[in-house]
Amino acid sequence: MKRIDLRSDTVTQPTEGMRQAMARAVVGDDVYGEDPTVRQLEERMADIVGKEVGLFVASGTMANLVALLTHAGRGDEVIVGHLAHTFLYEVGGSAALGGIHTCLLPNREDGTLDLGAVDAAIRDREDVHVPRTKLLCLENTHNRCGGSALSVEYVDAAARLARSRGVAVHIDGARLFNAARAQRVAPAELARGADSVAVCLSKGLGAPVGSVLCGSRDFIREARRWRKTVGGGMRQAGILAAAGLYALDHHVDRLDQDHANARRLAQGIAEIPGFSTPQSHPAATAWTNLVYLAIAPSLAEKHGLDAAALSRQLRERGVLASAIGKDGLQLRLVTHLDVAASDIDVALEALRSAARGT
């Protein structure tokens, strides 16, 4: 039985062309700044997102951690959404390693933060009783908010507000290229208001490992020190960077296919009694590659079909999906370059069978 893995877009296998590019990569010692392939990737990504310099790091979590450690010091405060990846899934690294205080604001359904609430949350720098607000973190696309894409207009408005209050902006752009393709805008437009942006290569772009953190020359100079502090100084890393360059050449335009597959998957889910997904709503915009499935409590009670049970049943049918959320009634399904259009039909039939109890 073919396995259709919808758990994440991090599960992709390097294509043959990508493997060949990695094998041919010209390398050097990147800690000495001597790996030409790493330098090429850093320069190219910085140009794409409209920043001066890039820094190749091992993972998206490392990119965000290094950014936060560079922007804020011990006792400083960072404003972040309550569903943000940096808050939920990065092991509290900024607090553990940087002593950085977090101010949580509620994410709205589309992944945005209310800018009035952001403004109210920024501390008075002259008040010795409170931490200093140093950074506003945004996420684009927003993982836990259905893969929603923040618009250029929203990011620009958030950046204007932050700048007027002396606060920097970091974008966790793990899937920034998905956000850009979904809205038919350039990645640089989505990042222009930010002081730093982290872009992941191993999600929608399909590389095996790595992210690039981009910002000003002074910012990246300091970030490079923090990368070394957290053990991120890699040596002949051009083998990995070559995969990122290949992805930029070959895997950006094809993100449209992932988005189309996700739309069809969501629309099919909406037709199955007992299942729903916000992405199936006719007014939904900025579709990307994440689909969240909600199980009706009545179906869970009738068939004992919570998210864990549904995930097990799908696995028996050759479909892998991730149970998420505290209520035990949600699955996340992610389309990517290893998922074909025909796989969506198989996944939907597996979901129909599970809902019927057959």
Secondary structure, 3 states (H helix, E strand, C coil): CCCEECCCCCCCCCCHHHHHHHHHCCCCCHHHCCCHHHHHHHHHHHHHHCCCEEEEECCHHHHHHHHHHHHCCCCCEEEEECCCHHHHCCCCHHHHHHCCEEEEECECCCCCECHHHHHHHCCCCCCCCCCCEEEEEEECCECCCCCECCCHHHHHHHHHHHHHCCCEEEEEECCHHHHHHHHCCCHHHHHCCCCEEEEECCCCCCCCCCEEEEECHHHHHHHHHHHHHCCCCCCCCHHHHHHHHHHHHHCCCCHHHHHHHHHHHHHHHHCCCCEECHHHCCCCCCCCCEEEEEECHHHHHHHCCCHHHHHHHHHHCCEECEEECCCCCEEEEECCCCCCHHHHHHHHHHHHHHHHCC
